[in-house]
Amino acid sequence: MKYGNLNLPAHCTILDEENMRMVEGGGVVSSVLYALGRMFRSTRYETWSSEAVGLQQAHGEVVSYQGGVYTYSDGFTYSDSHGWSFSTGIGDFLYGLGQLFAVFGL
């Protein structure tokens, strides 16, 4: 089989760009998922109010809660501020973002 000046094997198939899109469709989806997984691989999410639950095991039931101050059955008080934090590894995020751009040819 001849393709321009190249001699190709008889069982060789040549695909144009339109047909290549149909062949590599599943590869694009998996590449996007791999890139997203890499971007958020080392992501952490924490809430600050989770500490009060651990104290309940050590000091008994909460008998009073007013203005962010817990009072436990043994008299122990704990001031709690509610909130959350979100963090991710910047290197993994940027690497995954680069992979994602490469999938879409950007």
N, C-alpha and C positions, 0 to 999 in steps of 0.2 A: 504494500500500500504506500502510495506517495502522498506527502503533504508538503507542498512547496518543493524544496530541495532535500527534504528529509525522507529517509526510507524508514517506514514504521512497520512493525509486525502486522500480520494479517488480522489478528484479533484485537487490534488497538481501536479504541473509540475516541473520537474527538468531539468535545462538547463546546458549544459556544456559551457566552455569558448567561443567556436566558435559561438554557438547560442546566447550567451549573447551579443556579439558584434553587432549582427543584431538587437537586441531588444533595446539597449541603444544608437544607432547611433544618433538620434535627440538630446539626452541628452548631448552628447559630443559637438555637434555644439553649443547648447545653453550655455553650460558651458564655452566654449571658448569665446563666445561673452560677457558673463557676466564678465569673467576675464579681457578681453580687456576694457570693459566699466569701470570697477573698476580702472584699471591702469591709464586711462586717464580722470577720473571723474573731477578732479580739475585742468585741463590743461588750461593755459592761453597763448594766442598769441597776441602780440601787435606790431604795427608799430609806429615808432616815427614820421613819416611825417604826421600822421593824425591830429596833432595839427594845422597845417597850414590851414586846411579846416575850422575849427571852428573860426579861426581868420578872415577868409574871410567874415563871416557873421557879425562880429563886425566892421571891418575896410573897407569894400568894396572890389571891385575886385582887383586882383593882376595885377599891371601894369608892374612889372619887376621882373625877377628871374635870378640871376647870382651868381654862386658859392655857392648855399645854402642859399642865402639871398633873402627873399621876400620883395618887396616894394609894399605897398597897395595904393589905390587911395587917402586915406587921409594923406599919407606921413609916415605912420607907417612902420617900418622895423622889420623884424623878421629873425633871423638866425636859420636855420633848419639843423639838421643832420639826414640823412636817415638811417634807420636800423630796426631791428626787435628783439624781445625777445620772448623766449619760456620758460615756467616754468610749473612744475607739482608738486603735493604733493608727496614727497618721500615715505611716509607711504602707501598711496593708491597704488602707483606704485609697491612697493615691495609686498604688500598683493595680488594684482592682478597677479603679476608674480608668486607667490606661488600657486595661484589657477590654473593658466595656466599650471604649471608643474604638479600639481596633476591630471589634466584632462588627461595628456599623461602618467601618471604613472612614472614620473621622480623623 
